[in-house]
Amino acid sequence: MLSIYSLLHVIAVVVWVGGMFFAYSFLRPAAAETLEPPARLTLWAGVFSKFFPYVWASVILLPLTGYLMIFSRWDSIANAPLYVHIMNGLGVLMILIYMHVFFVPFKRLKSAVTEQRWPDGGNALAQIRMLVAINTILGMLVIIIASGGRFFVY
């Protein structure tokens, strides 16, 4: 079962962190260069509406599979090595940041787009952009720790 948990865990990471990296590094600059604010904000509201259900699946799968792997391998989180605790802490922080994005600025963005309040939508998108940047960096750090943590921090 450990291999199934690991597979699901990695897929959830790829979807979430990879999606953020793509959106922040490629889609954001292209949209900013080519689209006027109403079209850009409408695009982002649509992109997030399609992406966030997958993030919710990741937010459920990651702790579930992570804890199943911990208990399968070390019987208790107390027995897990330091790098696992670091990944767990950063993962919880990422989930909290995502939940804030979903329930606060994303809600504001959708409302602003629906009501065509473009400056309000721009403010909401700017907040989302900053939080996605933070979560992308944290996600990359977690990937680095997951890949090499057992060699550096035990």
Residue frames as a rotation matrix with the C-alpha (Angstrom) as fourth column:
MET 1
0.559 0.829 0.000 0.00
0.829 -0.559 0.000 0.00
0.000 0.000 -1.000 0.00
LEU 2
0.170 -0.577 -0.799 2.92
0.379 -0.710 0.593 2.34
-0.910 -0.404 0.098 0.64
SER 3
-0.794 -0.503 0.340 3.59
0.477 -0.170 0.862 2.53
-0.376 0.847 0.375 -3.11
ILE 4
-0.067 0.859 0.508 -0.05
0.902 -0.166 0.400 3.49
0.427 0.485 -0.763 -3.81
TYR 5
0.668 0.273 -0.692 0.07
0.631 -0.701 0.332 6.21
-0.395 -0.658 -0.641 -1.15
SER 6
-0.250 -0.872 -0.421 3.33
0.329 -0.485 0.810 7.52
-0.911 0.064 0.408 -2.57
LEU 7
-0.693 0.039 0.720 1.99
0.720 -0.004 0.694 7.53
0.030 0.999 -0.026 -6.14
LEU 8
0.359 0.914 0.188 -1.15
0.861 -0.402 0.311 9.45
0.360 0.050 -0.932 -5.15
HIS 9
0.497 -0.270 -0.825 0.95
0.523 -0.665 0.533 11.85
-0.692 -0.696 -0.190 -3.06
VAL 10
-0.590 -0.806 -0.040 3.30
0.404 -0.338 0.850 12.63
-0.699 0.485 0.526 -5.95
ILE 11
-0.423 0.515 0.746 0.44
0.836 -0.096 0.541 13.11
0.350 0.852 -0.389 -8.42
ALA 12
0.647 0.703 -0.294 -1.26
0.761 -0.576 0.298 15.55
0.040 -0.417 -0.908 -6.04
VAL 13
0.142 -0.694 -0.706 2.02
0.372 -0.624 0.687 17.49
-0.917 -0.360 0.170 -5.65
VAL 14
-0.751 -0.451 0.483 2.57
0.583 -0.109 0.805 17.63
-0.310 0.886 0.345 -9.41
VAL 15
0.014 0.851 0.525 -0.96
0.899 -0.241 0.366 18.89
0.438 0.467 -0.768 -10.03
TRP 16
0.789 0.398 -0.469 -0.89
0.594 -0.690 0.413 21.55
-0.159 -0.604 -0.781 -7.32
VAL 17
0.198 -0.793 -0.576 2.71
0.174 -0.550 0.817 22.82
-0.965 -0.262 0.029 -7.37
GLY 18
-0.649 -0.431 0.628 3.10
0.652 0.110 0.750 22.29
-0.392 0.896 0.210 -11.12
GLY 19
0.207 0.825 0.525 -0.15
0.937 -0.321 0.135 24.14
0.280 0.464 -0.840 -11.76
MET 20
0.795 0.035 -0.605 0.97
0.346 -0.846 0.405 27.07
-0.498 -0.531 -0.685 -9.62
PHE 21
-0.222 -0.965 -0.140 4.38
0.288 -0.202 0.936 27.17
-0.931 0.167 0.323 -11.29
PHE 22
-0.500 0.111 0.859 2.81
0.866 0.070 0.495 27.17
-0.005 0.991 -0.131 -14.76
ALA 23
0.550 0.820 0.162 0.23
0.811 -0.570 0.131 29.81
0.200 0.060 -0.978 -13.86
TYR 24
0.721 -0.273 -0.637 2.69
0.236 -0.768 0.596 32.12
-0.652 -0.580 -0.489 -12.14
SER 25
-0.201 -0.975 -0.092 5.67
0.147 -0.123 0.982 31.74
-0.968 0.184 0.168 -14.46
PHE 26
-0.872 -0.190 0.451 3.99
0.428 0.149 0.891 31.47
-0.236 0.971 -0.049 -17.87
LEU 27
-0.088 0.931 0.354 0.27
0.952 -0.027 0.305 32.21
0.294 0.364 -0.884 -17.95
ARG 28
0.461 0.273 -0.844 0.46
0.673 -0.728 0.133 35.34
-0.578 -0.629 -0.519 -15.75
PRO 29
-0.412 -0.651 -0.638 3.09
0.074 -0.722 0.688 37.18
-0.908 0.236 0.345 -17.82
ALA 30
-0.876 0.117 0.468 1.46
0.481 0.145 0.865 36.23
0.034 0.982 -0.183 -21.12
ALA 31
0.130 0.991 -0.013 -1.98
0.978 -0.126 0.164 37.37
0.161 -0.034 -0.986 -19.92
ALA 32
0.302 -0.070 -0.951 -0.53
0.500 -0.837 0.221 40.63
-0.812 -0.542 -0.218 -18.56
GLU 33
-0.689 -0.678 -0.256 1.20
0.100 -0.439 0.893 41.37
-0.718 0.590 0.370 -21.87
THR 34
-0.951 0.218 0.218 -1.70
0.253 0.149 0.956 40.58
0.176 0.965 -0.197 -24.18
LEU 35
-0.155 0.984 -0.084 -5.00
0.834 0.176 0.523 41.18
0.530 0.011 -0.848 -22.38
GLU 36
-0.397 0.186 0.899 -6.74
-0.336 -0.941 0.047 44.30
0.854 -0.283 0.436 -21.14
PRO 37
-0.861 -0.055 0.506 -7.90
-0.509 0.101 -0.855 44.16
-0.004 -0.993 -0.114 -17.49
PRO 38
0.125 0.962 0.244 -11.50
-0.931 0.199 -0.305 43.02
-0.342 -0.189 0.921 -18.13
ALA 39
0.621 0.070 -0.781 -10.39
-0.527 0.775 -0.349 40.11
0.580 0.629 0.518 -20.32
ARG 40
-0.431 -0.876 -0.216 -7.43
-0.326 0.374 -0.868 39.27
0.842 -0.303 -0.447 -18.05
LEU 41
-0.676 0.218 0.704 -9.54
-0.719 0.013 -0.695 39.22
-0.161 -0.976 0.148 -14.89
THR 42
0.472 0.876 -0.099 -12.25
-0.865 0.439 -0.242 37.17
-0.169 0.200 0.965 -16.60
LEU 43
0.275 -0.480 -0.833 -9.60
-0.420 0.719 -0.554 34.72
0.865 0.502 -0.004 -17.79
TRP 44
-0.744 -0.652 0.145 -8.15
-0.390 0.248 -0.887 34.35
0.542 -0.716 -0.439 -14.28
ALA 45
-0.241 0.739 0.630 -11.57
-0.894 0.084 -0.441 33.84
-0.378 -0.669 0.640 -12.70
GLY 46
0.705 0.515 -0.488 -12.19
-0.690 0.659 -0.301 31.07
0.166 0.549 0.819 -15.24
VAL 47
-0.049 -0.822 -0.567 -8.75
-0.353 0.546 -0.760 29.50
0.934 0.163 -0.317 -14.83
PHE 48
-0.801 -0.271 0.534 -9.05
-0.576 0.103 -0.811 29.41
0.165 -0.957 -0.238 -11.04
SER 49
0.144 0.938 0.316 -12.59
-0.937 0.232 -0.261 28.03
-0.318 -0.259 0.912 -11.24
LYS 50
0.737 0.081 -0.671 -11.25
-0.444 0.806 -0.390 25.10
0.509 0.586 0.631 -13.27
PHE 51
-0.190 -0.944 -0.270 -7.96
-0.226 0.309 -0.924 24.66
0.955 -0.115 -0.272 -11.33
PHE 52
-0.433 -0.067 0.899 -9.21
-0.860 -0.267 -0.434 24.95
0.269 -0.961 0.058 -7.75
PRO 53
0.734 0.660 0.159 -11.27
-0.677 0.696 0.238 21.72
0.047 -0.283 0.958 -7.69
TYR 54
0.587 -0.614 -0.527 -8.02
0.198 0.741 -0.642 19.89
0.785 0.273 0.556 -8.47
VAL 55
-0.461 -0.720 0.519 -6.27
-0.358 -0.384 -0.851 21.82
0.812 -0.579 -0.081 -5.73
TRP 56
0.176 0.593 0.786 -9.02
-0.982 0.048 0.184 20.80
0.071 -0.804 0.590 -3.30
ALA 57
0.926 0.106 -0.362 -8.42
-0.136 0.989 -0.060 17.17
0.352 0.105 0.930 -4.28
SER 58
0.050 -0.989 -0.139 -4.70
0.191 0.146 -0.971 17.71
0.980 0.022 0.197 -3.68
VAL 59
-0.367 -0.146 0.919 -5.35
-0.727 -0.572 -0.381 19.41
0.581 -0.807 0.104 -0.34
ILE 60
0.634 0.617 0.467 -7.30
-0.771 0.552 0.317 16.33
-0.062 -0.561 0.825 0.75
LEU 61
0.893 -0.257 -0.369 -4.99
0.081 0.899 -0.430 13.72
0.442 0.354 0.824 -0.77
LEU 62
0.074 -0.979 0.189 -1.68
-0.218 -0.201 -0.955 15.17
0.973 0.030 -0.228 0.40
PRO 63
-0.279 -0.213 0.936 -2.24
-0.949 -0.089 -0.303 15.03
0.148 -0.973 -0.177 4.16
LEU 64
0.718 0.618 0.319 -4.19
-0.654 0.756 0.007 11.78
-0.237 -0.213 0.948 3.87
THR 65
0.847 -0.429 -0.313 -1.50
0.139 0.747 -0.650 9.96
0.513 0.507 0.693 1.89
GLY 66
-0.032 -0.896 0.442 1.29
-0.455 -0.381 -0.805 11.69
0.890 -0.227 -0.396 3.81
TYR 67
-0.054 0.061 0.997 0.01
-0.995 0.076 -0.058 10.52
-0.080 -0.995 0.057 7.18
LEU 68
0.926 0.364 0.104 -0.75
-0.349 0.927 -0.133 7.04
-0.145 0.087 0.986 5.81
MET 69
0.514 -0.816 -0.264 2.88
0.043 0.332 -0.942 6.82
0.857 0.473 0.205 4.63
ILE 70
-0.232 -0.598 0.767 4.16
-0.767 -0.372 -0.522 8.07
0.598 -0.710 -0.373 7.98
PHE 71
0.229 0.393 0.891 2.12
-0.906 0.421 0.048 5.56
-0.356 -0.818 0.452 9.96
SER 72
0.976 0.084 -0.199 2.92
-0.169 0.873 -0.458 2.74
0.135 0.481 0.866 7.51
ARG 73
0.367 -0.923 -0.118 6.66
0.090 0.161 -0.983 3.37
0.926 0.350 0.142 7.73
TRP 74
-0.623 -0.713 0.322 7.30
-0.169 -0.279 -0.945 4.75
0.763 -0.644 0.054 11.24
ASP 75
-0.364 0.596 -0.716 4.12
0.792 0.603 0.099 3.70
0.490 -0.531 -0.691 13.14
SER 76
0.474 0.473 -0.743 3.82
0.792 -0.598 0.124 7.21
-0.385 -0.647 -0.658 14.60
ILE 77
0.777 -0.199 0.598 4.57
0.227 -0.797 -0.560 10.75
0.588 0.570 -0.574 13.56
ALA 78
0.837 -0.477 0.269 6.78
-0.473 -0.383 0.793 10.98
-0.275 -0.791 -0.546 16.63
ASN 79
0.352 -0.715 0.604 9.10
0.292 0.697 0.655 8.37
-0.889 -0.054 0.455 15.06
ALA 80
0.799 -0.017 0.601 9.33
0.595 -0.115 -0.795 10.15
0.083 0.993 -0.081 11.70
PRO 81
-0.232 -0.968 -0.093 12.62
0.967 -0.240 0.083 11.90
-0.103 -0.071 0.992 10.87
LEU 82
-0.317 0.019 -0.948 13.01
0.332 -0.934 -0.129 15.68
-0.889 -0.356 0.290 11.04
TYR 83
-0.971 -0.091 -0.221 12.69
-0.160 -0.442 0.883 16.19
-0.178 0.893 0.414 7.28
VAL 84
-0.533 0.846 -0.028 9.22
0.673 0.443 0.592 14.61
0.513 0.297 -0.805 7.38
HIS 85
0.028 0.517 -0.856 8.18
0.889 -0.404 -0.215 17.00
-0.457 -0.755 -0.470 10.16
ILE 86
-0.640 -0.318 -0.699 9.48
0.005 -0.912 0.410 19.94
-0.768 0.259 0.585 8.10
MET 87
-0.939 0.339 0.054 7.51
0.092 0.098 0.991 18.76
0.331 0.936 -0.123 5.04
ASN 88
-0.227 0.899 -0.375 4.41
0.942 0.300 0.148 18.32
0.246 -0.320 -0.915 7.21
GLY 89
-0.122 0.139 -0.983 4.70
0.611 -0.770 -0.184 21.81
-0.782 -0.623 0.009 8.67
LEU 90
-0.832 -0.232 -0.503 5.28
-0.218 -0.698 0.683 23.46
-0.510 0.678 0.530 5.30
GLY 91
-0.813 0.579 0.060 2.43
0.385 0.456 0.803 21.43
0.437 0.676 -0.593 3.80
VAL 92
-0.049 0.804 -0.593 0.02
0.980 -0.075 -0.183 22.59
-0.191 -0.590 -0.784 6.50
LEU 93
-0.344 -0.156 -0.926 1.12
0.167 -0.981 0.103 26.20
-0.924 -0.119 0.363 5.91
MET 94
-0.991 -0.044 -0.124 0.54
-0.116 -0.153 0.981 25.79
-0.062 0.987 0.146 2.16
ILE 95
-0.487 0.871 -0.056 -2.94
0.783 0.465 0.413 24.40
0.386 0.157 -0.909 2.75
LEU 96
0.021 0.481 -0.877 -3.82
0.787 -0.549 -0.282 27.30
-0.617 -0.684 -0.389 5.04
ILE 97
-0.655 -0.308 -0.690 -2.57
-0.145 -0.845 0.514 29.80
-0.742 0.437 0.509 2.45
TYR 98
-0.940 0.334 0.069 -4.59
0.170 0.283 0.944 28.06
0.296 0.899 -0.323 -0.27
MET 99
-0.213 0.919 -0.331 -7.73
0.975 0.224 -0.006 28.07
0.069 -0.324 -0.944 1.86
HIS 100
-0.156 0.104 -0.982 -7.32
0.345 -0.926 -0.153 31.81
-0.926 -0.362 0.109 2.44
VAL 101
-0.918 -0.212 -0.335 -6.88
-0.232 -0.399 0.887 32.36
-0.321 0.892 0.317 -1.32
PHE 102
-0.769 0.637 0.051 -9.99
0.498 0.547 0.673 30.32
0.400 0.543 -0.738 -2.07
PHE 103
-0.010 0.867 -0.498 -12.28
0.999 0.028 0.029 31.83
0.039 -0.498 -0.866 0.54
VAL 104
0.178 0.076 -0.981 -11.17
0.436 -0.900 0.010 35.47
-0.882 -0.430 -0.193 0.47
PRO 105
-0.420 -0.336 -0.843 -9.45
-0.411 -0.758 0.507 36.97
-0.809 0.559 0.180 -2.61
PHE 106
-0.975 0.113 0.189 -10.82
0.220 0.529 0.820 34.40
-0.007 0.841 -0.541 -5.08
LYS 107
-0.119 0.981 -0.153 -14.35
0.947 0.066 -0.313 35.09
-0.297 -0.182 -0.937 -3.82
ARG 108
0.133 0.094 -0.987 -13.66
0.087 -0.993 -0.082 38.83
-0.987 -0.075 -0.140 -4.27
LEU 109
-0.816 -0.497 -0.296 -12.26
-0.262 -0.139 0.955 38.22
-0.515 0.857 -0.017 -7.77
LYS 110
-0.726 0.596 0.344 -15.33
0.687 0.595 0.418 36.27
0.045 0.540 -0.841 -8.89
SER 111
0.208 0.834 -0.511 -17.67
0.809 -0.441 -0.389 38.91
-0.550 -0.332 -0.766 -7.49
ALA 112
-0.122 -0.338 -0.933 -15.70
-0.148 -0.924 0.353 41.76
-0.982 0.181 0.063 -9.08
VAL 113
-0.973 -0.230 0.035 -15.71
-0.015 0.212 0.977 40.05
-0.232 0.950 -0.209 -12.48
THR 114
-0.407 0.896 0.177 -19.44
0.913 0.406 0.045 39.30
-0.032 0.180 -0.983 -12.29
GLU 115
0.524 0.634 -0.569 -20.19
0.672 -0.718 -0.181 42.91
-0.524 -0.288 -0.802 -11.33
GLN 116
0.419 -0.458 0.784 -17.53
0.752 -0.308 -0.582 44.32
0.508 0.834 0.215 -13.70
ARG 117
0.970 -0.239 0.038 -15.67
-0.208 -0.743 0.636 46.11
-0.124 -0.625 -0.770 -10.89
TRP 118
0.721 -0.684 -0.107 -12.30
0.262 0.412 -0.873 45.84
0.641 0.601 0.477 -12.60
PRO 119
-0.021 -0.782 0.622 -10.16
-0.607 -0.484 -0.630 47.76
0.794 -0.391 -0.465 -10.04
ASP 120
0.337 0.204 0.919 -11.51
-0.903 0.347 0.254 45.55
-0.267 -0.916 0.301 -7.23
GLY 121
0.998 0.021 0.063 -10.82
0.002 0.939 -0.345 42.50
-0.066 0.344 0.936 -9.36
GLY 122
0.430 -0.900 0.076 -7.28
-0.074 -0.119 -0.990 43.74
0.900 0.420 -0.118 -9.98
ASN 123
-0.036 -0.404 0.914 -6.71
-0.943 -0.290 -0.166 44.13
0.332 -0.867 -0.371 -6.23
ALA 124
0.678 0.349 0.648 -8.01
-0.569 0.806 0.162 40.61
-0.465 -0.479 0.745 -5.56
LEU 125
0.934 -0.345 -0.091 -5.85
0.164 0.642 -0.749 39.19
0.317 0.685 0.656 -8.34
ALA 126
0.175 -0.909 0.378 -2.78
-0.500 -0.412 -0.761 40.99
0.848 -0.056 -0.527 -6.98
GLN 127
0.120 -0.078 0.990 -3.35
-0.973 0.190 0.133 39.37
-0.198 -0.979 -0.053 -3.58
ILE 128
0.917 0.230 0.327 -3.82
-0.160 0.961 -0.227 35.95
-0.366 0.156 0.918 -5.19
ARG 129
0.718 -0.689 -0.101 -0.64
-0.061 0.083 -0.995 36.46
0.693 0.720 0.017 -7.23
MET 130
-0.031 -0.751 0.660 1.41
-0.859 -0.317 -0.401 37.23
0.511 -0.579 -0.635 -4.10
LEU 131
0.244 0.194 0.950 0.04
-0.809 0.581 0.089 34.23
-0.534 -0.791 0.299 -2.20
VAL 132
0.996 0.063 0.056 0.50
-0.016 0.800 -0.600 31.89
-0.083 0.597 0.798 -5.16
ALA 133
0.388 -0.922 0.011 4.12
-0.409 -0.182 -0.894 33.07
0.826 0.342 -0.448 -5.42
ILE 134
-0.140 -0.398 0.907 4.64
-0.990 0.050 -0.131 32.24
0.007 -0.916 -0.401 -1.74
ASN 135
0.552 0.426 0.717 2.96
-0.499 0.857 -0.125 28.85
-0.668 -0.289 0.686 -2.10
THR 136
0.920 -0.284 -0.271 4.96
-0.129 0.435 -0.891 28.04
0.371 0.854 0.364 -5.23
ILE 137
-0.013 -0.966 0.258 8.20
-0.695 -0.177 -0.697 28.75
0.719 -0.188 -0.669 -3.40
LEU 138
-0.080 0.050 0.996 7.06
-0.915 0.394 -0.093 26.70
-0.397 -0.918 0.014 -0.41
GLY 139
0.862 0.467 0.198 5.98
-0.339 0.820 -0.461 23.88
-0.378 0.330 0.865 -2.73
MET 140
0.609 -0.722 -0.330 9.37
-0.272 0.201 -0.941 23.83
0.745 0.663 -0.074 -4.45
LEU 141
-0.258 -0.689 0.677 11.05
-0.901 -0.081 -0.426 23.80
0.349 -0.720 -0.600 -1.03
VAL 142
0.326 0.455 0.829 8.91
-0.709 0.697 -0.104 20.82
-0.625 -0.554 0.550 0.01
ILE 143
0.976 0.003 -0.219 9.86
-0.168 0.650 -0.741 19.02
0.140 0.760 0.634 -3.21
ILE 144
0.142 -0.990 0.016 13.55
-0.551 -0.093 -0.829 19.67
0.822 0.109 -0.558 -2.49
ILE 145
-0.285 -0.202 0.937 13.14
-0.950 0.193 -0.247 18.37
-0.130 -0.960 -0.247 1.07
ALA 146
0.669 0.610 0.424 11.14
-0.529 0.792 -0.305 15.35
-0.522 -0.020 0.853 -0.11
SER 147
0.873 -0.346 -0.345 13.75
-0.172 0.443 -0.880 14.51
0.457 0.827 0.327 -2.73
GLY 148
0.053 -0.989 -0.135 16.86
0.067 0.138 -0.988 15.07
0.996 0.043 0.073 -0.67
GLY 149
0.404 0.190 0.895 15.82
-0.746 -0.498 0.443 15.61
0.530 -0.846 -0.060 2.93
ARG 150
0.998 -0.001 0.065 16.72
-0.036 0.816 0.576 12.15
-0.054 -0.578 0.815 4.09
PHE 151
0.406 -0.910 0.080 20.27
0.750 0.282 -0.599 12.81
0.523 0.303 0.797 2.89
PHE 152
-0.316 -0.544 0.777 20.62
0.135 -0.837 -0.531 16.20
0.939 -0.063 0.338 4.60
VAL 153
-0.448 0.283 0.848 18.26
-0.842 -0.453 -0.294 16.37
0.301 -0.845 0.441 7.59
TYR 154
-0.222 0.376 -0.900 17.49
0.141 0.925 0.352 13.23
0.965 -0.049 -0.259 9.55
